[in-house]
Amino acid sequence: MKISILFFGITTDLVGSNSQLFSLEENATVEHLKNELVKQYPNLKNINDYAIAVNEEYASSSLKLREGDVVAIIPPVSGG
């Protein structure tokens, strides 16, 4: 299945893009996606520190992804 991934903040620099189409096996979960992203982009090794949103709603690692989902990778925000 194919999903769209949107990268925000530092993740854009780490992967060299702000979006991409990504292929996963059917019934893959957010956790599976995280593992695949780290394999493809080792700089995302701290991805468990990032928020993940699926179709504009924050998602747990156990959420099953579906064809056409839009996944946002949102790094922690700091400021003052």
C-alpha positions in Angstrom: 0.0 0.0 0.0 1.1 3.6 -0.5 0.9 6.4 2.0 2.0 10.0 2.0 4.5 11.2 4.6 4.9 14.8 5.5 8.1 15.9 7.4 8.2 18.9 9.6 11.0 20.9 11.3 14.4 19.1 11.7 13.0 15.9 10.1 13.0 17.8 6.7 16.7 18.3 7.0 17.3 14.7 8.2 15.6 13.1 5.2 16.2 15.8 2.6 12.6 16.3 1.7 9.4 17.7 3.2 7.2 15.0 1.8 7.3 11.6 0.0 5.2 8.7 -1.1 6.1 5.6 0.9 5.2 1.9 0.3 4.3 -0.4 3.2 2.9 -3.9 3.5 -0.9 -4.2 4.1 -2.0 -3.9 7.7 1.3 -2.1 8.7 1.1 -0.1 11.9 2.6 3.2 12.8 5.3 1.3 14.7 6.2 -0.6 11.6 6.4 2.7 9.7 8.8 4.1 12.3 11.0 1.0 12.0 11.0 1.3 8.2 11.8 5.0 8.3 14.8 4.4 10.6 16.1 1.7 8.2 15.9 4.1 5.3 16.9 7.2 7.2 19.3 6.3 10.1 19.3 9.9 11.2 15.8 9.4 12.4 17.0 7.1 15.2 15.1 9.1 17.8 11.8 8.9 15.9 10.1 7.7 19.1 10.6 11.2 20.5 8.5 12.6 17.6 4.7 12.9 17.4 3.0 11.1 14.6 -0.3 12.2 13.2 -2.3 10.2 10.7 -4.9 12.1 8.7 -4.4 15.2 11.0 -5.0 13.3 14.2 -2.3 12.2 16.7 -1.8 8.4 16.4 -0.5 5.7 18.7 2.1 3.2 17.5 -0.5 0.4 17.3 -2.7 2.3 14.8 -3.1 0.3 11.5 -2.3 2.4 8.4 -4.5 2.3 5.3 -3.9 3.0 1.6 -3.8 6.7 1.0 -3.2 7.8 4.6 -1.3 11.0 5.2 1.2 10.7 8.0 2.9 13.7 9.5 6.2 13.3 11.4 6.4 16.1 13.9 9.6 16.7 16.0 9.5 18.0 19.5 9.2 21.8 19.7 11.2 23.9 22.0 11.4 27.6 22.5 11.1 30.3 25.0 
